[in-house]
Amino acid sequence: GVTTAIEKSSGGQTSAGMIARSTYVNASYLGPRDSPKAEDLVVTDSGTAGGPSEEWFHHNDVTAINVAFSPVLATDDLPYRVEYQTDYSDAWQTFTPAQPSTSTNLALTVQNTGSSSWETFNGNNTLDLPPGSVLTGWRISVAPGTETVSVGSEMRVTVASVPIFRDITDGVIAVNSPAGSPPGPVNNTATLKAGDLTGEASDVFTPVDSVYLTTNVSAPSVLSVGDTGTIRAGIVNQNPSETYKDASMSVVLPCGVQYDPTKAITPITDLSVGVEPIPAIGNGVKVNSTSRVVDAEGCELQVITFAFDHITPMRDPKEASDRKVENTGWQYDIPVTVLAKAYQPTTSSVQ
């Protein structure tokens, strides 16, 4: 006879702020070839307050929902409906994809209005949530009208999310706040309905805290001896919740390249979406250029250290954000001069 099958699993990073986490749901309607069709095929994952999956949605910021339809569904070319919940409500809202047919897989970006670059990674359908809201449930219904679903039909759903160690509803944590308490394992249960048949499957993961500060640096491809130039260095807080106090960034200049103290180090004020105003030198960040280190060839290298009063999250949930903020953040242009010892015959080119 006919039956349903549903399985759930997850993989990827569990540390707060890491983007590469996925939760998988495979849901099928199965039976012999001559089996009757089902009136629908519905997969639901709800974080309604008080439900079995609520805590999972308190510790995951969903950024994408991708659905791959099986060859049977692709051939049958059935309509489907996408619904979602926000803020732990039991109310369902509807999103209409560009091509709401099982002949085309769904690639759906989930973001807050005003965000940038998330769609580059997650497809060309975009669900914009108002600032302050978070997605807390989704449902995919194949054949929601008078259509029917053939045996051998399957949906493979991949939900991309960013793990959150703190409760996502707490937002950005203020400086000097107590450390967060480990939430422990959080459960996510998905359900399947195919006509009168039902099923469910669960997956558990444990969010882990992180100090997710990263840096980036760029320099001209050519620096000639005797010339001046600019090296740009940036620091990024990719933790979604924590504001870090007394963070520092050290920039080690190449051999023969030195900071020019006659010129100002300047902050880049053209910031990515969701990044708080960058502090000016002397007002929220201090610079020290007195440190030196020696490289493997014996050359003394100058170290420019930026000491920040605090650094707030730069990709926090419930707000507009930039998927590629790791390439920017708070950046500063460091004016430099190039000394003769910067030229290395074996590794440099004459300009």
VENURCOR-V576635 format. One record per backbone hydrogen bond with DSSP energy under -1.0 kcal/mol. CO is the residue of the C=O (numbers start at 1). NH is the residue of the N-H. E is the energy in kcal/mol with one decimal. If there is no record, write none. Layout:
# VENURCOR-V576635
CO_NH_E ; CO_NH_E
This chain:
# VENURCOR-V576635
3_30_-3.0 ; 5_28_-2.9 ; 7_26_-2.4 ; 9_24_-3.4 ; 11_22_-2.6 ; 14_208_-2.3 ; 15_18_-1.9 ; 19_21_-2.3 ; 20_13_-2.3 ; 21_161_-1.9 ; 22_11_-2.5 ; 23_159_-3.1 ; 24_9_-1.9 ; 25_157_-3.4 ; 26_7_-2.1 ; 27_155_-2.7 ; 28_5_-1.8 ; 29_152_-2.8 ; 30_3_-2.6 ; 32_35_-2.0 ; 38_149_-3.5 ; 41_142_-3.1 ; 42_193_-2.3 ; 43_140_-2.4 ; 44_191_-2.6 ; 45_138_-2.4 ; 48_51_-2.8 ; 51_54_-1.2 ; 53_57_-1.4 ; 56_59_-1.2 ; 58_168_-2.9 ; 59_164_-2.3 ; 61_162_-1.9 ; 63_110_-2.6 ; 64_160_-1.9 ; 65_108_-1.9 ; 66_158_-3.0 ; 67_106_-2.1 ; 68_156_-2.3 ; 70_74_-2.8 ; 71_75_-2.5 ; 72_76_-2.3 ; 73_77_-1.5 ; 78_102_-2.8 ; 79_143_-2.8 ; 81_141_-2.5 ; 82_95_-2.7 ; 83_139_-2.3 ; 84_93_-2.7 ; 85_136_-2.6 ; 86_89_-1.9 ; 88_49_-2.3 ; 93_84_-2.4 ; 99_101_-2.3 ; 100_80_-1.3 ; 101_104_-2.0 ; 106_67_-2.4 ; 107_125_-1.5 ; 108_65_-2.2 ; 109_127_-3.5 ; 111_129_-3.1 ; 112_115_-1.9 ; 116_323_-2.4 ; 118_121_-1.3 ; 118_122_-1.4 ; 125_109_-3.8 ; 127_111_-2.3 ; 129_113_-2.7 ; 130_133_-2.1 ; 134_87_-2.2 ; 136_47_-2.4 ; 137_85_-2.3 ; 138_45_-2.8 ; 139_83_-2.6 ; 140_43_-2.4 ; 141_81_-2.4 ; 142_41_-1.7 ; 149_38_-2.6 ; 150_153_-1.1 ; 153_29_-2.4 ; 154_70_-2.3 ; 155_27_-2.7 ; 156_68_-2.6 ; 157_25_-2.6 ; 158_66_-2.8 ; 159_23_-2.2 ; 160_63_-2.6 ; 160_64_-1.4 ; 162_61_-2.3 ; 163_17_-2.3 ; 167_170_-2.1 ; 168_171_-1.1 ; 174_177_-1.4 ; 186_205_-1.8 ; 188_203_-2.1 ; 190_201_-2.2 ; 191_44_-2.3 ; 192_199_-1.8 ; 193_42_-3.0 ; 194_197_-2.1 ; 197_194_-2.7 ; 199_192_-3.2 ; 201_190_-2.8 ; 203_188_-2.3 ; 205_186_-2.8 ; 208_16_-2.4 ; 211_213_-1.1 ; 212_238_-2.9 ; 214_236_-3.0 ; 216_234_-3.1 ; 218_232_-2.4 ; 224_227_-2.2 ; 227_338_-2.0 ; 229_336_-2.6 ; 231_334_-3.2 ; 232_218_-2.6 ; 233_332_-2.8 ; 234_216_-2.1 ; 235_330_-2.6 ; 236_214_-2.5 ; 237_314_-2.3 ; 241_173_-3.1 ; 244_311_-2.4 ; 247_308_-3.1 ; 249_306_-3.3 ; 251_304_-2.8 ; 254_257_-2.2 ; 256_339_-3.4 ; 258_337_-2.6 ; 260_263_-1.7 ; 266_333_-2.9 ; 269_271_-1.4 ; 272_275_-1.8 ; 280_283_-2.4 ; 284_309_-2.7 ; 285_282_-3.7 ; 286_307_-3.0 ; 288_305_-2.9 ; 291_303_-2.3 ; 293_301_-4.0 ; 295_298_-2.0 ; 299_295_-2.6 ; 301_293_-2.1 ; 302_253_-2.8 ; 304_251_-3.1 ; 305_288_-2.3 ; 306_249_-2.3 ; 307_286_-2.3 ; 309_246_-1.9 ; 311_244_-2.3 ; 318_132_-3.8 ; 321_116_-2.4 ; 322_325_-1.7 ; 324_327_-2.2 ; 325_328_-2.1 ; 330_235_-2.2 ; 331_268_-2.7 ; 332_233_-2.4 ; 333_266_-1.7 ; 334_231_-2.3 ; 335_260_-2.7 ; 336_229_-2.3 ; 337_258_-2.4 ; 338_226_-2.6 ; 339_342_-1.7 ; 340_343_-1.8 ; 344_347_-1.3 ; 344_348_-3.6
